[in-house]
Amino acid sequence: MATEILMPALSPTMEEGTLAKWLVKEGDTVKSGDILAEIETDKATMEFEAVDEGIIGKILVAEGASGVKVNTPIAVLLEEGESADAAPAPKAAAKTEAPKAEAPKAEAAPAAAAGSAPAPAAAPAAAPADKGARVFASPLARRIAKEKGIDLAGVTGSGPHGRIVLADVAGAKPGAAKPATAAAGATAGATAAPSPAAPAGAAAAAPQGMSYATVAKMLEGRETEEVALDGMRRTIAARLSEAKQTIPHFYLRRSAKLDELMKFRATLNKQLEDRGVKLSVNDFIIKACALALQQVPDANAVWAGDRIIKLKPSDVAVAVAIDGGLFTPVLKDADKKTLSTLSTEMKDLANRAKTKKLAPHEYQGGSFAISNLGMFGIENFDAVINPPHGAILAVGAGIPTPVVENGEIVIRNVMSMTLSVDHRVIDGALGAQLLEAIVKNLENPVGMLA
């Protein structure tokens, strides 16, 4: 019997994607585990593997088609001896046209006001398999689950017909099921508790603000260029709008003197030359924040809708700018890693982020984030919290500054920092303790190696 191959959900927040490239053609024979296509999500380009064997009877969605909704049929798989004529007619292929060159029309513009239309419904999640029932999972997902000691019977599948795929087990803990919800900002395996209360349709919701027609009218007669939103920019707009509207931010500011850190960094870099490692100031900041989360464990927490979830490891996200947006890859167990390991891992994550080659579990989760604009000469700024994180540290440039020490004016290299805090998770005094711990770690870099 002919089987429809459906557009997969390759991350917890994915609701639509771009079918970037077909790696098979009609008439090809495929088996379970074969790579069928490359799918672009809002954040990454990922390979989509077959879960059944058969013959590709029809390709329903053309290569390059964007805005393909999750669970939309994209191809038909035939059994041996079946004719392509027996395949069902395409149901939704007409909705997934390839991108057009002309500028977007007014009817595709963002909604004029918040709440004027309901958010798109998330793709329905398949129910977890009953204990003792057959579990449908791809070979790769089975292998990863076996290596990690994950019971597939408790994992919710997001693949076609509820099939468990790699994305479902990549971030799951041994013996724990992945949260069934596709809510934006899910902690991606950091905990098995309910995921945060971000609306399931947030990733695909239209950015709010003035309507296209209103803005076009205001700019009438001026030379302009319209830039259509890609999936990443639309997600950033929706998530950060949600963050500023729903998270009660407050801000704490401190400065740290970097003179000892700079001397220590120079010494370490000289010793690490033979290993090809060069530590950056940012590596020290990551380590300082990771240790601070252990020193002030109550601040190592996230908001989860109707409760607070405290994390035991220090999983620190770091903002990486790329063309058209940004990633926040997560350095897991950063408190336990050496500076050289953090440096090597951060470089690898940043390089793969710039080519959109990160897997979802590499940029989702964590309780804390760092955004460093010091390399651009920015002295200080306030960062927006990326849910479900409890806080984010905005880091400015280190600047030679006159300071008073022991009654004398001396010049020190001073770096300004602003901690944006979710008041639902962290109160003022607790946030102040966390920032103080970060400053002490930065000003006593040798202590970070103890």
C-alpha positions as CSV (number, residue, x, y, z in Angstrom):
1,M,0.0,0.0,0.0
2,A,1.3,3.4,-0.9
3,T,2.6,5.5,2.0
4,E,2.8,9.2,2.2
5,I,6.1,10.7,3.4
6,L,5.3,13.7,5.5
7,M,7.3,16.9,6.2
8,P,9.1,16.1,9.5
9,A,9.3,18.2,12.7
10,L,13.1,18.3,13.1
11,S,13.0,20.5,16.2
12,P,10.6,21.1,19.1
13,T,9.6,24.5,17.7
14,M,9.5,23.7,14.0
15,E,6.1,24.2,12.4
16,E,7.2,24.7,8.8
17,G,10.4,24.5,6.8
18,T,12.1,24.6,3.4
19,L,12.6,21.5,1.3
20,A,16.2,22.6,0.3
21,K,17.2,19.6,-1.7
22,W,16.0,16.1,-2.7
23,L,18.7,13.5,-2.5
24,V,16.5,10.9,-4.2
25,K,14.4,10.9,-7.4
26,E,11.2,9.2,-8.5
27,G,11.8,5.5,-9.1
28,D,14.7,5.2,-6.6
29,T,14.6,2.3,-4.1
30,V,15.3,3.4,-0.5
31,K,15.6,1.5,2.8
32,S,15.2,2.6,6.3
33,G,17.9,5.0,7.4
34,D,18.7,6.3,3.8
35,I,18.9,10.1,3.5
36,L,16.0,11.4,1.4
37,A,16.3,15.2,1.5
38,E,17.8,18.2,3.2
39,I,15.3,20.2,5.2
40,E,15.9,23.8,6.3
41,T,14.3,24.8,9.6
42,D,14.4,28.3,11.0
43,K,17.8,27.6,12.5
44,A,19.6,24.8,10.6
45,T,19.8,22.6,7.6
46,M,19.2,18.9,8.5
47,E,19.1,15.6,6.8
48,F,15.8,13.8,6.6
49,E,16.1,10.0,6.7
50,A,13.7,7.3,5.5
51,V,11.9,5.3,8.1
52,D,10.5,2.6,5.8
53,E,11.8,0.8,2.7
54,G,10.2,1.0,-0.7
55,I,10.3,2.9,-4.0
56,I,9.9,6.7,-4.4
57,G,6.7,6.8,-6.4
58,K,6.0,10.5,-6.6
59,I,7.6,13.6,-5.3
60,L,4.8,16.0,-4.3
61,V,6.8,19.0,-3.1
62,A,9.4,20.5,-5.4
63,E,13.0,21.2,-4.3
64,G,13.4,24.7,-3.0
65,A,9.8,25.0,-1.8
66,S,9.5,27.1,1.4
67,G,6.8,27.3,4.1
68,V,6.0,23.6,3.9
69,K,4.0,22.8,7.0
70,V,5.0,20.0,9.3
71,N,3.0,16.8,8.4
72,T,2.3,18.0,4.9
73,P,2.8,15.0,2.4
74,I,6.0,15.7,0.4
75,A,6.4,12.3,-1.4
76,V,4.8,8.9,-1.8
77,L,6.6,5.7,-1.0
78,L,5.4,2.5,-2.9
79,E,5.8,-1.1,-2.1
80,E,7.4,-3.5,-4.5
81,G,5.2,-4.1,-7.5
82,E,2.9,-1.1,-6.9
83,S,2.4,1.4,-9.7
84,A,2.8,5.1,-9.3
85,D,-0.7,5.5,-10.6
86,A,-2.0,3.9,-7.4
87,A,-0.4,6.7,-5.3
88,P,-2.7,9.2,-3.8
89,A,-3.0,12.6,-5.4
90,P,-1.0,15.3,-3.7
91,K,-3.0,17.0,-0.9
92,A,-1.1,20.1,-0.1
93,A,1.6,20.4,-2.7
94,A,-0.1,23.4,-4.2
95,K,0.4,25.3,-0.9
96,T,4.1,24.9,-1.0
97,E,5.3,26.9,-4.0
98,A,8.9,27.8,-4.4
99,P,9.9,31.3,-3.4
100,K,9.0,34.0,-5.9
101,A,11.2,36.9,-6.8
102,E,8.7,39.7,-6.4
103,A,8.3,41.7,-3.2
104,P,5.8,40.4,-0.6
105,K,2.2,41.7,-1.0
106,A,0.3,43.6,1.7
107,E,-2.0,40.6,2.4
108,A,1.1,38.6,3.6
109,A,2.0,41.4,6.1
110,P,2.1,40.9,9.8
111,A,-1.1,41.2,11.8
112,A,-2.0,44.8,12.7
113,A,-2.4,44.2,16.4
114,A,-1.6,41.6,19.1
115,G,-4.2,39.0,19.6
116,S,-6.2,40.0,16.5
117,A,-6.0,36.4,15.2
118,P,-5.2,33.1,16.9
119,A,-1.7,31.8,16.7
120,P,-1.3,28.9,14.2
121,A,-1.9,25.6,15.9
122,A,1.1,23.4,16.5
123,A,1.2,20.1,14.6
124,P,-0.5,17.4,16.8
125,A,1.9,15.3,18.7
126,A,1.5,11.5,18.5
127,A,0.6,9.7,21.7
128,P,3.5,7.8,23.3
129,A,3.6,4.1,22.5
130,D,1.8,1.9,25.0
131,K,4.1,-0.3,27.1
132,G,4.4,-3.6,25.4
133,A,3.2,-2.3,22.0
134,R,5.5,-2.2,19.0
135,V,7.6,1.0,19.0
136,F,8.1,2.6,15.6
137,A,11.5,4.3,15.4
138,S,14.1,4.9,12.8
139,P,17.3,2.8,13.0
140,L,19.4,5.8,13.8
141,A,17.0,6.8,16.6
142,R,17.1,3.3,18.0
143,R,20.9,3.2,17.9
144,I,21.2,6.6,19.7
145,A,18.6,5.5,22.3
146,K,20.4,2.3,23.0
147,E,23.7,4.1,23.4
148,K,22.1,6.6,25.9
149,G,20.0,4.0,27.7
150,I,16.7,5.7,26.7
151,D,13.4,3.7,26.8
152,L,11.8,4.4,23.5
153,A,8.4,3.3,24.9
154,G,8.2,6.6,26.8
155,V,9.3,8.8,23.9
156,T,6.8,10.7,21.8
157,G,7.6,10.5,18.1
158,S,7.5,13.6,15.9
159,G,8.1,11.8,12.6
160,P,5.5,10.5,10.0
161,H,2.7,8.5,11.7
162,G,4.3,9.1,15.1
163,R,7.6,7.5,14.2
164,I,10.4,8.2,16.6
165,V,13.3,10.0,14.8
166,L,16.7,11.3,15.8
167,A,15.4,14.7,17.0
168,D,13.2,12.9,19.5
169,V,16.0,11.1,21.3
170,A,19.0,13.5,20.7
171,G,18.3,15.6,23.9
172,A,16.5,13.0,26.0
173,K,17.9,11.8,29.3
174,P,18.4,8.0,29.9
175,G,15.2,6.5,31.1
176,A,13.2,9.8,30.5
177,A,10.8,10.7,27.8
178,K,11.1,13.9,25.9
179,P,8.4,16.5,26.6
180,A,5.5,16.0,24.2
181,T,4.8,19.6,23.7
182,A,6.4,21.6,20.9
183,A,6.4,24.8,22.9
184,A,8.9,27.5,21.9
185,G,11.9,27.6,24.2
186,A,11.5,24.0,25.4
187,T,14.6,23.0,27.5
188,A,15.5,20.2,25.1
189,G,16.3,17.4,27.4
190,A,17.5,19.4,30.3
191,T,14.5,18.1,32.3
192,A,11.5,15.9,32.0
193,A,9.2,18.4,33.7
194,P,6.6,20.3,31.7
195,S,8.1,22.7,29.2
196,P,7.7,26.5,29.6
197,A,4.4,28.3,28.8
198,A,5.5,29.9,25.5
199,P,2.6,29.5,23.0
200,A,3.1,26.5,20.7
201,G,2.6,28.7,17.6
202,A,5.1,31.4,18.7
203,A,7.8,30.4,16.3
204,A,5.6,30.8,13.3
205,A,3.5,33.7,14.5
206,A,3.7,36.9,12.4
207,P,5.8,39.6,14.1
208,Q,3.6,42.3,15.7
209,G,3.7,46.0,15.1
210,M,2.5,48.4,12.5
211,S,0.9,46.7,9.5
212,Y,2.6,46.6,6.1
213,A,-0.1,48.9,4.6
214,T,0.4,51.5,7.4
215,V,4.2,51.6,7.1
216,A,4.1,51.6,3.2
217,K,1.7,54.6,3.4
218,M,4.0,56.5,5.8
219,L,7.0,55.9,3.4
220,E,5.1,56.6,0.2
221,G,7.2,58.5,-2.3
222,R,10.6,57.5,-0.8
223,E,13.0,55.1,-2.3
224,T,12.8,51.8,-0.4
225,E,13.7,48.1,-0.6
226,E,11.5,45.4,0.8
227,V,13.1,42.4,2.5
228,A,11.0,39.3,3.0
229,L,11.3,37.6,6.3
230,D,12.9,34.2,6.3
231,G,12.1,31.6,8.9
232,M,15.0,32.6,11.2
233,R,14.1,36.3,11.3
234,R,10.4,35.6,11.7
235,T,11.2,33.3,14.7
236,I,13.5,35.9,16.3
237,A,10.9,38.6,15.9
238,A,8.2,36.4,17.5
239,R,10.3,35.0,20.3
240,L,11.8,38.3,21.4
241,S,8.4,40.1,21.1
242,E,7.1,37.4,23.4
243,A,10.0,37.7,25.7
244,K,9.6,41.5,26.2
245,Q,5.8,41.2,26.6
246,T,5.7,38.3,29.0
247,I,9.0,38.3,30.9
248,P,9.3,40.9,33.7
249,H,12.8,42.0,33.1
250,F,15.0,43.9,35.5
251,Y,18.6,44.9,35.1
252,L,21.7,44.8,37.3
253,R,24.9,46.6,36.3
254,R,28.5,46.0,37.4
255,S,32.0,46.5,36.1
256,A,34.9,44.1,36.3
257,K,38.6,45.0,36.2
258,L,40.3,42.7,33.7
259,D,44.0,43.5,34.2
260,E,44.8,40.3,36.1
261,L,42.7,38.3,33.6
262,M,44.6,39.7,30.7
263,K,48.0,38.9,32.2
264,F,46.9,35.4,33.1
265,R,45.4,34.9,29.6
266,A,48.7,35.9,28.0
267,T,50.6,33.4,30.2
268,L,48.2,30.6,29.4
269,N,48.2,31.3,25.7
270,K,51.9,31.1,25.6
271,Q,51.8,27.7,27.3
272,L,49.0,26.5,24.9
273,E,50.7,27.5,21.7
274,D,51.9,24.0,21.0
275,R,48.4,22.7,21.2
276,G,47.0,25.3,18.8
277,V,44.7,26.7,21.4
278,K,44.2,30.5,21.9
279,L,42.0,31.5,24.7
280,S,39.8,34.6,24.3
281,V,38.4,36.9,27.0
282,N,35.0,35.4,26.1
283,D,36.2,31.9,27.2
284,F,37.0,33.3,30.6
285,I,33.6,35.0,30.8
286,I,31.9,31.7,30.0
287,K,33.8,29.9,32.7
288,A,33.2,32.7,35.2
289,C,29.4,32.5,34.6
290,A,29.4,28.7,34.7
291,L,31.1,28.7,38.1
292,A,28.9,31.5,39.4
293,L,25.8,29.4,38.7
294,Q,27.3,26.7,40.9
295,Q,28.2,29.2,43.6
296,V,24.7,30.7,43.5
297,P,22.7,27.6,42.7
298,D,19.3,29.2,43.3
299,A,19.9,31.4,40.3
300,N,20.6,28.4,38.0
301,A,16.9,28.1,37.1
302,V,14.3,28.6,34.4
303,W,10.6,29.6,34.3
304,A,8.3,26.7,33.3
305,G,4.8,28.2,33.2
306,D,3.5,27.2,36.6
307,R,6.8,26.4,38.3
308,I,10.5,27.0,38.5
309,I,12.9,24.3,37.4
310,K,16.4,24.4,38.9
311,L,19.2,22.9,36.9
312,K,22.2,21.1,38.6
313,P,24.7,21.5,35.7
314,S,25.8,24.8,34.3
315,D,24.6,24.8,30.8
316,V,25.6,28.2,29.4
317,A,24.3,29.6,26.0
318,V,26.4,32.0,24.0
319,A,25.0,34.3,21.3
320,V,26.7,33.9,18.0
321,A,25.9,36.4,15.2
322,I,25.3,35.0,11.7
323,D,24.0,36.4,8.5
324,G,20.3,37.3,9.0
325,G,20.1,36.4,12.7
326,L,21.8,34.6,15.5
327,F,22.2,31.3,17.3
328,T,22.7,30.6,21.0
329,P,24.6,27.3,21.1
330,V,24.8,25.8,24.6
331,L,28.0,24.7,26.3
332,K,26.8,21.9,28.6
333,D,28.5,21.2,31.9
334,A,30.6,24.4,31.3
335,D,31.6,24.5,35.0
336,K,33.4,21.2,34.7
337,K,35.3,21.9,31.5
338,T,38.8,23.4,31.3
339,L,39.3,26.8,29.6
340,S,41.0,25.1,26.6
341,T,38.1,22.7,26.2
342,L,35.5,25.5,26.4
343,S,37.5,27.5,23.8
344,T,37.8,24.6,21.4
345,E,34.1,23.6,21.8
346,M,32.9,27.2,21.4
347,K,34.9,27.7,18.2
348,D,33.4,24.5,16.8
349,L,29.8,25.5,17.7
350,A,30.3,29.0,16.3
351,N,31.7,27.8,13.0
352,R,28.9,25.3,12.5
353,A,26.3,27.9,13.6
354,K,27.5,30.2,10.8
355,T,26.8,27.4,8.2
356,K,23.5,26.4,10.0
357,K,24.9,22.9,10.7
358,L,23.9,22.8,14.4
359,A,21.5,20.1,15.6
360,P,18.5,21.4,17.7
361,H,19.9,19.9,20.9
362,E,23.0,22.0,20.5
363,Y,21.2,25.4,20.6
364,Q,18.3,24.6,22.8
365,G,18.2,24.4,26.6
366,G,20.4,26.0,29.3
367,S,19.4,28.3,32.1
368,F,21.7,31.3,31.3
369,A,23.0,33.1,28.3
370,I,25.9,35.5,27.4
371,S,25.7,38.2,24.7
372,N,29.1,39.8,24.1
373,L,29.3,42.9,21.9
374,G,32.6,44.1,23.3
375,M,34.5,43.1,20.1
376,F,32.3,45.7,18.2
377,G,33.3,48.5,20.6
378,I,30.0,48.6,22.4
379,E,30.6,49.8,26.0
380,N,27.3,48.6,27.5
381,F,23.8,47.5,26.5
382,D,20.8,45.6,27.8
383,A,20.1,42.2,26.4
384,V,16.7,40.6,26.0
385,I,16.2,37.3,27.8
386,N,15.8,34.3,25.5
387,P,13.1,32.0,27.1
388,P,13.2,29.8,29.1
389,H,16.5,31.2,30.4
390,G,16.4,32.9,33.8
391,A,19.0,35.6,32.9
392,I,21.3,36.8,30.2
393,L,24.6,38.7,30.7
394,A,25.3,41.6,28.3
395,V,29.1,42.2,28.0
396,G,30.7,45.4,26.8
397,A,34.2,46.2,25.7
398,G,37.1,46.4,28.1
399,I,38.2,50.1,28.2
400,P,41.2,51.8,30.0
401,T,39.5,53.7,32.8
402,P,40.8,55.8,35.7
403,V,39.8,54.2,39.0
404,V,40.7,55.0,42.6
405,E,42.7,52.3,44.5
406,N,44.1,52.9,48.0
407,G,43.5,56.6,47.6
408,E,45.4,56.9,44.3
409,I,44.1,57.2,40.7
410,V,45.3,54.4,38.5
411,I,44.3,53.2,35.0
412,R,42.6,49.9,34.8
413,N,41.1,47.9,32.0
414,V,37.4,48.0,33.0
415,M,34.6,45.9,31.4
416,S,30.9,46.9,31.9
417,M,28.3,44.2,32.2
418,T,24.5,44.2,32.5
419,L,22.6,41.2,33.9
420,S,19.0,41.0,32.5
421,V,17.0,39.0,35.0
422,D,13.6,37.3,34.8
423,H,11.9,38.5,38.1
424,R,9.6,35.4,38.1
425,V,12.7,33.2,38.6
426,I,15.3,35.4,40.3
427,D,14.7,38.2,42.8
428,G,16.9,41.3,43.1
429,A,19.2,40.2,45.9
430,L,19.7,36.8,44.3
431,G,20.6,38.4,41.0
432,A,23.0,40.7,42.7
433,Q,24.7,37.7,44.3
434,L,25.0,36.0,40.9
435,L,26.5,39.1,39.3
436,E,28.9,39.6,42.2
437,A,30.1,36.0,41.9
438,I,30.7,36.5,38.1
439,V,32.8,39.7,38.9
440,K,34.8,37.9,41.6
441,N,35.6,35.0,39.2
442,L,36.7,37.4,36.4
443,E,38.9,39.5,38.8
444,N,40.5,36.3,40.3
445,P,41.1,34.2,37.1
446,V,43.6,31.8,38.8
447,G,40.8,30.8,41.2
448,M,38.8,29.5,38.2
449,L,41.3,26.7,37.7
450,A,41.0,25.5,41.3
